[in-house]
Amino acid sequence: TISDGPIHAAMDYLQALPPYILQTIAEVNVGNPNQVIAYTSDSLPIHLEKGDNPLERAAITEELLQEVKNNNLSVQYIDTDVKAPRVKNK
């Protein structure tokens, strides 16, 4: 049984991702419970903050990754803040 909040939130987030995105996630760093970060296999950081609202953050991740792909953006990181999601360009 997992009782650690950040780990549980990360698991919920991963389960909410569509399979085609889930297969691109290489790591989720929960070392700092206030700054949970997922990394794609291309080393793109996806900031999940405290990991709250995992379903919304998964939907934001999908939308922003699609935007990055469609616009061929060079990205420093993706921020899944539910109030102000953004793609930080290099």
Rosetta silent file (secondary structure, phi, psi, omega in degrees, C-alpha in Angstrom):
SEQUENCE: TISDGPIHAAMDYLQALPPYILQTIAEVNVGNPNQVIAYTSDSLPIHLEKGDNPLERAAITEELLQEVKNNNLSVQYIDTDVKAPRVKNK
SCORE:     score description
SCORE:     0.000 S_00000001
   1 L     0.000  131.037  178.689    0.000    0.000    0.000 S_00000001
   2 L   -95.124  121.352  179.535    1.326    3.402   -0.973 S_00000001
   3 L  -113.100   -9.395  179.844    0.661    6.050    1.637 S_00000001
   4 L   -71.497  122.535 -175.942    3.140    8.719    0.483 S_00000001
   5 H   -55.493  -53.723 -179.095    1.140   11.648   -0.953 S_00000001
   6 H   -61.839  -38.132  178.562    3.461   12.662   -3.807 S_00000001
   7 H   -66.577  -43.288  178.602    3.952    9.073   -4.935 S_00000001
   8 H   -61.778  -43.857  179.176    0.207    8.433   -4.860 S_00000001
   9 H   -63.374  -40.770  178.842   -0.446   11.651   -6.817 S_00000001
  10 H   -63.433  -40.544  178.103    2.214   10.689   -9.379 S_00000001
  11 H   -64.133  -42.911  177.832    0.611    7.268   -9.831 S_00000001
  12 H   -61.608  -41.948  178.604   -2.833    8.866  -10.328 S_00000001
  13 H   -60.691  -49.021 -178.830   -1.327   11.265  -12.873 S_00000001
  14 H   -61.562  -39.910  179.475    0.346    8.447  -14.804 S_00000001
  15 H   -67.180  -24.981 -178.603   -2.845    6.386  -14.851 S_00000001
  16 H   -84.544  -13.536 -179.819   -4.760    9.360  -16.268 S_00000001
  17 L   -74.381  143.510  172.903   -2.395    9.821  -19.218 S_00000001
  18 L   -63.421  148.781 -177.458   -3.358    8.342  -22.588 S_00000001
  19 H   -53.321  -38.134 -177.934   -1.212    5.303  -23.441 S_00000001
  20 H   -67.769  -24.081  175.209    0.612    7.057  -26.294 S_00000001
  21 H   -88.529  -40.657  179.725    1.832    9.737  -23.844 S_00000001
  22 H   -54.297  -38.610 -178.763    2.417    7.348  -20.954 S_00000001
  23 L   -69.069  -13.013  177.697    4.924    5.427  -23.060 S_00000001
  24 L   -94.593   -6.590  179.635    6.986    8.624  -23.442 S_00000001
  25 E   -84.097  120.214 -177.042    7.304    9.222  -19.667 S_00000001
  26 E   -96.658  -28.537 -172.963   10.703    7.990  -18.503 S_00000001
  27 E  -159.236  150.376  168.555   10.750    9.165  -14.888 S_00000001
  28 E  -129.279  119.090 -178.696    8.759   10.940  -12.192 S_00000001
  29 E   -95.298  115.679  179.737   10.840   12.664   -9.528 S_00000001
  30 L  -113.017   20.133 -178.650    8.978   12.913   -6.200 S_00000001
  31 L   -60.629  -36.351  175.581   12.042   13.852   -4.125 S_00000001
  32 L  -110.871  110.529 -175.172   10.572   17.273   -3.341 S_00000001
  33 L   -63.544  -14.102  178.397    6.856   16.861   -2.509 S_00000001
  34 L   -96.485   -6.602 -179.047    6.186   20.478   -3.530 S_00000001
  35 L  -140.941   65.550  176.731    7.869   20.139   -6.922 S_00000001
  36 L   -71.997  132.200 -177.565    6.986   16.798   -8.477 S_00000001
  37 E  -133.153  127.094  172.497    8.439   16.619  -11.996 S_00000001
  38 E   -95.765  149.052  178.593    7.821   14.055  -14.713 S_00000001
  39 E  -125.156  135.466  174.660   10.399   13.663  -17.488 S_00000001
  40 E   -80.291  170.354  177.722    9.781   12.450  -21.008 S_00000001
  41 L   -66.113  -14.843  174.437   12.182   10.123  -22.751 S_00000001
  42 L   -92.668   11.051  179.471   13.462   13.283  -24.521 S_00000001
  43 L    67.090   24.955  176.430   14.330   14.739  -21.060 S_00000001
  44 L   -83.864  118.715  178.246   11.536   17.332  -21.230 S_00000001
  45 E   -74.521  137.314  175.227   10.494   18.269  -17.662 S_00000001
  46 E  -119.767  106.367 -175.788    6.771   18.379  -16.927 S_00000001
  47 E   -76.917  124.796 -178.317    6.175   20.323  -13.722 S_00000001
  48 L  -112.597    6.559 -176.955    3.359   18.852  -11.617 S_00000001
  49 L    51.280 -122.386 -179.580    3.849   21.060   -8.542 S_00000001
  50 L   -83.834   -2.877 -179.314    2.437   19.137   -5.536 S_00000001
  51 L    83.766    6.150  177.961    0.797   16.608   -7.850 S_00000001
  52 L   -69.110  162.876 -179.210   -2.696   17.763   -6.927 S_00000001
  53 L    51.596   53.073 -174.138   -5.462   17.571   -9.549 S_00000001
  54 H   -61.262  -33.595  179.632   -3.802   14.662  -11.377 S_00000001
  55 H   -68.090  -42.702  177.749   -6.630   14.218  -13.900 S_00000001
  56 H   -65.691  -41.877 -179.276   -6.549   17.886  -14.892 S_00000001
  57 H   -65.533  -35.141  176.944   -2.759   17.870  -15.032 S_00000001
  58 H   -65.369  -42.340  178.536   -2.813   14.794  -17.288 S_00000001
  59 H   -64.986  -40.801  177.593   -5.232   16.545  -19.665 S_00000001
  60 H   -63.937  -41.995  177.961   -3.052   19.674  -19.649 S_00000001
  61 H   -57.136  -48.997 -179.638    0.021   17.536  -20.349 S_00000001
  62 H   -58.780  -46.619 -178.353   -1.657   15.965  -23.361 S_00000001
  63 H   -63.252  -46.039 -176.686   -2.761   19.337  -24.716 S_00000001
  64 H   -72.360  -36.183  176.058    0.611   21.048  -24.235 S_00000001
  65 H   -64.380  -35.474  177.385    2.651   18.144  -25.623 S_00000001
  66 H   -67.076  -40.138  177.339    0.424   18.224  -28.706 S_00000001
  67 H   -61.716  -43.814  178.743    1.022   21.981  -29.020 S_00000001
  68 H   -60.141  -45.818 -178.786    4.783   21.428  -28.789 S_00000001
  69 H   -66.399  -48.011 -176.896    4.643   18.745  -31.460 S_00000001
  70 H   -62.691  -33.673 -176.377    2.311   20.628  -33.820 S_00000001
  71 H  -102.224    4.669  178.598    4.371   23.817  -33.652 S_00000001
  72 L    49.071   50.486 -175.854    7.781   22.104  -33.535 S_00000001
  73 L   -83.371  146.418  171.105    8.705   24.125  -30.446 S_00000001
  74 L   -95.070  114.053 -167.070   12.032   24.058  -28.638 S_00000001
  75 E  -118.241  138.093  175.201   10.901   23.772  -25.035 S_00000001
  76 E   -83.948  -44.865  176.272   12.650   24.211  -21.690 S_00000001
  77 E  -165.063  167.336  174.038    9.748   22.743  -19.662 S_00000001
  78 E  -115.423  133.740  178.015    5.985   22.332  -19.423 S_00000001
  79 E  -112.199  119.846 -176.183    4.109   23.699  -16.421 S_00000001
  80 L   -95.565   26.924  176.570    0.786   21.969  -15.714 S_00000001
  81 L   -54.218  120.594 -174.588   -0.489   24.636  -13.293 S_00000001
  82 L   -65.657  -23.057  178.871   -4.264   24.200  -13.600 S_00000001
  83 L   -87.614  -27.410 -177.553   -4.822   27.960  -13.275 S_00000001
  84 L  -151.934   68.543  178.782   -2.110   29.005  -15.734 S_00000001
  85 L   -66.984  149.903  179.887   -0.611   26.136  -17.749 S_00000001
  86 E  -159.675  159.722  172.477    2.244   27.085  -20.034 S_00000001
  87 E  -109.080  121.602  178.562    5.058   25.943  -22.238 S_00000001
  88 E   -92.608  111.650  179.965    8.364   27.619  -21.388 S_00000001
  89 E   -76.432  154.572  178.019   10.331   28.093  -24.591 S_00000001
  90 L   -73.354    0.000    0.000   14.114   27.959  -24.667 S_00000001
